[in-house]
Amino acid sequence: MKLPEAVQDKLIDIGEMVLRRSNLKAEAKALIAISASVACRCTHCHGEFKKMAKKLGVVEKEIDEAIEIAVRMRQRCENEGGLYRLKG
């Protein structure tokens, strides 16, 4: 199944950010992307970044921990103000 163009663009943009050289290792950024995808409830991102993390050598226990943190954050930290809610 081919993903809609907007979804493909999103995954490419975030994926490039994860793989770009920076202060954080790619493995850590992939775990952050997984955690954020859970917190944002984005199934496309979750699946793609989980695959990426595994290709980078991240083990299932690390992925599970990132997911657990995201779930707990989502449960405990949602607020009406949406501090980082983006427009558009």
C-alpha positions in Angstrom: 0.0 0.0 0.0 1.4 3.3 -1.0 1.3 6.0 1.6 -0.2 9.4 0.8 2.3 12.0 -0.4 1.9 14.2 2.7 2.7 11.2 4.9 5.7 10.2 2.8 7.0 13.8 3.0 6.7 13.8 6.8 8.6 10.5 7.1 11.4 11.7 4.8 11.7 15.0 6.6 11.9 13.4 10.1 14.0 10.5 8.8 16.6 12.9 7.4 16.7 14.7 10.7 17.3 11.4 12.6 20.2 10.4 10.3 21.8 13.8 10.1 25.1 14.1 12.0 24.7 16.0 15.2 25.4 15.9 18.9 23.0 13.0 19.4 23.7 9.5 18.0 21.3 8.3 15.4 20.2 5.5 17.7 19.1 8.0 20.3 17.3 10.1 17.8 15.5 7.1 16.4 14.3 6.3 20.0 13.2 9.9 20.4 11.3 9.6 17.1 9.6 6.4 18.3 8.7 8.0 21.6 7.3 11.1 19.9 5.3 9.0 17.5 3.6 7.2 20.3 2.9 10.5 22.2 1.5 12.0 19.0 -0.4 8.8 18.1 1.2 8.6 14.6 1.1 5.0 13.5 3.0 5.7 10.2 5.9 7.3 12.1 5.9 4.7 14.8 6.3 1.8 12.3 8.9 3.5 10.1 11.1 4.7 12.9 10.9 1.4 14.7 12.2 -0.2 11.5 14.9 2.5 11.3 15.9 2.0 14.9 16.3 -1.8 14.4 18.5 -1.2 11.3 20.7 1.1 13.4 21.1 -1.7 16.0 18.7 -0.6 18.6 17.4 -3.7 20.5 13.7 -4.4 21.2 14.1 -3.8 25.0 15.3 -0.2 24.3 12.4 0.4 21.9 10.0 -1.0 24.5 11.4 1.4 27.1 11.0 4.4 24.8 7.4 3.4 24.1 6.7 3.0 27.8 8.1 6.5 28.6 5.9 8.0 25.8 2.8 6.2 27.0 3.4 7.4 30.6 4.1 11.0 29.4 0.9 11.0 27.3 -1.1 9.7 30.2 0.3 12.0 32.8 1.2 15.2 31.0 -1.6 16.1 28.5 -2.9 19.5 29.1 -5.4 21.8 27.5 -3.0 24.6 26.8 -0.9 22.5 24.4 2.4 24.2 25.1 4.0 23.0 21.9 0.9 22.6 19.8 1.7 23.7 16.2 -0.6 25.6 14.0 -1.3 24.2 10.5 
